[in-house]
Amino acid sequence: MDSHALSLYGQLDIELTDRLVLTLGGNYTRDRKTFATNSTSNDLFASLDLDAAQYAGFRRQLLIGGGLARYGVNPNDLGAVFAFATASKVRVSPATA
């Protein structure tokens, strides 16, 4: 890992009255880090590209269907999905969120 950092700070105190001081300050920080890794994963699921087109149905089922099912909405019924999406207020219980 390679790291380069630079930080500059300045502060100015201006005495406005005997009992009031205005303090101004500024900071500039530049931090750059680079690293490289060489690792091999033997995990089958780590190699799946879930953004690939062939998994679109799975993503819909998992992300949309799972969330809608929590509220009893059938994700395959577009009318029910539309009605749910346009509802004025959806209450989420902290226990199920």
C-alpha positions as CSV (number, residue, x, y, z in Angstrom):
1,M,0.0,0.0,0.0
2,D,1.3,3.4,-0.9
3,S,0.0,6.5,0.9
4,H,0.7,10.2,0.3
5,A,-0.9,12.9,2.5
6,L,-0.6,16.7,2.8
7,S,-2.5,18.8,5.2
8,L,-2.3,22.6,5.8
9,Y,-4.1,24.4,8.5
10,G,-4.3,28.1,9.4
11,Q,-6.0,30.0,12.1
12,L,-6.5,33.7,12.7
13,D,-7.9,35.4,15.9
14,I,-9.4,38.9,15.6
15,E,-10.1,40.7,18.8
16,L,-13.3,42.6,18.2
17,T,-13.7,43.9,21.7
18,D,-12.0,43.1,25.1
19,R,-14.5,40.3,25.6
20,L,-15.2,39.1,22.0
21,V,-12.8,37.3,19.7
22,L,-13.6,36.2,16.2
23,T,-11.7,33.0,15.2
24,L,-11.3,32.1,11.5
25,G,-9.7,28.9,10.3
26,G,-9.1,27.0,7.2
27,N,-7.9,23.5,6.4
28,Y,-6.7,21.9,3.2
29,T,-6.1,18.1,3.0
30,R,-4.9,16.0,0.1
31,D,-4.8,12.3,0.7
32,R,-4.0,9.7,-1.9
33,K,-3.7,6.0,-1.4
34,T,-3.1,3.2,-3.9
35,F,-3.0,-0.5,-3.3
36,A,-2.9,-3.7,-5.2
37,T,-4.1,-7.2,-4.2
38,N,-3.7,-10.6,-5.7
39,S,-6.4,-12.9,-4.4
40,T,-8.3,-15.9,-5.7
41,S,-11.8,-16.8,-4.5
42,N,-13.0,-20.3,-4.6
43,D,-16.5,-19.3,-3.6
44,L,-19.0,-20.2,-6.3
45,F,-21.4,-17.4,-5.5
46,A,-18.6,-14.8,-5.5
47,S,-18.1,-15.4,-9.2
48,L,-21.7,-14.7,-10.2
49,D,-22.3,-11.4,-11.9
50,L,-25.8,-10.6,-10.7
51,D,-25.9,-7.5,-12.9
52,A,-25.8,-9.7,-16.0
53,A,-28.8,-9.8,-18.2
54,Q,-29.6,-13.5,-17.6
55,Y,-30.2,-12.7,-13.9
56,A,-32.7,-9.9,-14.5
57,G,-35.7,-12.0,-13.5
58,F,-33.9,-13.1,-10.3
59,R,-33.1,-9.5,-9.4
60,R,-36.7,-8.5,-10.0
61,Q,-38.0,-11.4,-7.8
62,L,-35.4,-10.8,-5.1
63,L,-35.4,-7.0,-4.9
64,I,-38.9,-6.0,-5.9
65,G,-40.8,-9.1,-5.1
66,G,-39.3,-9.5,-1.7
67,G,-40.1,-5.9,-0.7
68,L,-43.6,-6.0,-2.1
69,A,-44.3,-9.4,-0.5
70,R,-43.6,-7.8,2.9
71,Y,-46.7,-5.7,2.4
72,G,-48.8,-8.4,0.8
73,V,-48.6,-7.2,-2.8
74,N,-48.2,-9.7,-5.6
75,P,-45.3,-8.5,-7.7
76,N,-46.8,-10.2,-10.8
77,D,-50.1,-8.2,-10.5
78,L,-49.2,-4.9,-12.1
79,G,-52.4,-3.3,-11.0
80,A,-51.6,-4.1,-7.4
81,V,-48.0,-2.9,-7.8
82,F,-49.2,0.4,-9.3
83,A,-51.8,0.9,-6.6
84,F,-49.2,0.2,-3.9
85,A,-46.7,2.6,-5.6
86,T,-49.2,5.4,-5.8
87,A,-50.5,5.0,-2.3
88,S,-50.4,8.2,-0.4
89,K,-48.8,6.8,2.7
90,V,-47.0,3.5,3.5
91,R,-46.3,2.7,7.1
92,V,-43.3,0.6,7.9
93,S,-43.0,-1.1,11.2
94,P,-39.5,-0.8,12.8
95,A,-39.7,-4.5,13.7
96,T,-40.1,-5.5,10.0
97,A,-38.0,-2.8,8.3
